[in-house]
Amino acid sequence: MLFEIVSILIQKDIKDTCAELIDAVGEIANIIAGYSKQYLTNFKLAISLPNVVLGSNHTICIQSNVPTIIVPMNCSIGNFAIEVALKTK
């Protein structure tokens, strides 16, 4: 699904992991974070740059005292989720 979304976004057929794919995923995350920021100002949260993790067999560690939510998303291409860690300033 990721390849299809990025192919549509950059109007180029992407079939393998490449710099364009990673950059596009990071940009999508930046767009979502930037849009969300307007709704989070009352909560005194800091928004950091997103991390892009591709592939399998990864272990992602977060601080134990930072609440994390998973936001399920769906679109015509399929379902996916965005994980967000919330840490106050």
C-alpha positions as a printed Julia matrix, in Angstrom:
89×3 Matrix{Float64}:
  0.0    0.0     0.0
  2.84   2.41    0.82
  4.3    2.06   -2.66
  0.93   2.8    -4.23
  0.3    5.91   -2.09
  3.75   7.34   -2.84
  3.45   6.48   -6.55
  0.21   8.47   -6.69
  1.74  11.33   -4.69
  4.86  11.77   -6.83
  3.25  10.54  -10.07
  5.98   7.98  -10.65
  5.8    4.2   -10.34
  7.66   3.15   -7.18
  8.29  -0.58   -6.77
 11.25  -0.74   -4.37
 12.46   1.07   -1.26
 14.41   4.12   -2.4
 15.26   7.65   -1.27
 12.12   9.02   -2.96
  9.92   6.63   -1.02
 11.49   7.5     2.33
 11.35  11.25    1.59
  7.7   11.02    0.55
  6.7    9.11    3.7
  8.49  11.71    5.82
  6.7   14.49    3.96
  3.31  12.84    4.48
  4.08  12.61    8.21
  5.11  16.29    8.23
  1.83  17.28    6.53
 -0.2   15.34    9.09
  1.81  16.77   12.02
  1.54  20.31   10.67
 -2.21  20.03   10.2
 -2.68  18.44   13.64
 -0.64  21.13   15.38
 -3.51  23.64   15.19
 -5.67  21.29   17.28
 -2.99  20.56   19.88
 -1.96  24.06   20.97
 -4.1   23.94   24.14
 -2.32  20.79   25.31
  1.2   22.31   25.41
  2.71  19.53   23.31
  5.92  19.77   21.34
  5.87  18.34   17.82
  9.16  16.85   16.71
 10.29  15.64   13.32
  8.78  12.28   12.38
 10.78   9.09   12.16
 10.36   6.86    9.13
 10.91   3.15    9.77
 10.69   0.75    6.83
 11.31  -2.96    6.63
 10.88  -5.78    9.08
 12.4   -6.98   12.33
 12.67  -3.53   13.91
 12.34  -2.75   17.58
 11.05   0.72   18.31
 11.57   1.96   21.85
  9.8    4.88   23.45
 10.11   6.42   26.88
  7.98   4.54   29.39
  6.42   7.73   30.79
  5.27   9.05   27.39
  1.68   8.16   26.43
  1.39   6.7    22.94
 -1.75   6.43   20.83
 -2.34   4.57   17.6
 -4.59   6.4    15.14
 -6.23   4.01   12.68
 -6.68   5.46    9.19
 -8.38   4.25    6.06
 -8.49   5.37    2.46
 -9.53   3.91   -0.87
 -6.19   2.11   -1.14
 -6.41   0.38    2.26
 -6.05   0.69    6.01
 -3.01   1.83    7.97
 -2.16   3.29   11.38
 -0.1    6.19   12.65
  1.57   5.89   16.05
  1.88   9.13   18.0
  3.82   9.64   21.24
  2.54  12.58   23.3
  4.99  14.42   25.52
  4.25  17.76   27.14
  6.68  20.69   26.95
